[in-house]
Amino acid sequence: MKKHGKKFRAALEKIEEGRKYDLQSGIDKVKEIAFAKFDETVELTVWLGVDPRKADQLVRGTLVLPHGIGKSKTVLVIAQGDKLREAEESGADFVGGEDMVTRIKGGWTDFDAVIATPDMMRLVGALGKVLGPRGLMPNPKTGTVTFDVANAIRETKAGKVEYRVDKTGVIHVGVGKVSFESDKLRENAKALLDAVVKAKPATAKGKYVKKVNLAATMSPGVLLDETAFAK
């Protein structure tokens, strides 16, 4: 069993045992007990009543958080022709075509997001084993396979996040930093929760939002009242 340090245990003692906090109180508590020397990410974890093994119960989507995530993402665009210039002018950090594909095959992954034009997917498709496990594989459903390169870069830089249920029925998404003002964290978290609730599969049976937890990177989690989000 993992042993926690003195600061973690002290933070845990400040959480009321058995209490499920409302969103605002939960955020205030997370900010209060955060103890790391760096600006921790605040992550929302949602347990859903779905069976991810069934294709019609996969919960997945993207949204641009109202106040971003507190970090400017490094964006790679894989394209050709005029789209290369469009990507450069729109602020992409890395731009290229087949050369970038070759570089990634060689082990390079120094970026946070990948955007590809549809005509390049014949090459990008070969990168599945490298990009897939890292959650970086371009996908039309998340807006990262598109000819509208400028808009995709703008949204990604603005704080676009992807939520996707894992094989255990859980979604994990960062919604900001501990240094964010409470109202900004609340609005980010609410935007994500609203999106997840709206994405409820028609085939999902029983209780959809089963459990919600909010935590900073190094700190213990705070349980939220899931009934406030269940519909």
TAURKA-V395514 format. One record per helix or strand of 3 or more residues. SS is the DSSP state (hx for helix, st for strand). FROM is the first residue (numbers start at 1). TO is the last residue. Records with the same first field share a line. If there is no record, write none. Layout:
SS = FROM-TO + FROM-TO
This chain:
hx = 6-13 + 23-33 + 55-57 + 82-89 + 98-105 + 118-134 + 140-142 + 149-158 + 182-198 + 226-228
st = 41-48 + 60-64 + 75-78 + 94-96 + 113-116 + 160-164 + 170-177 + 209-216 + 222-224
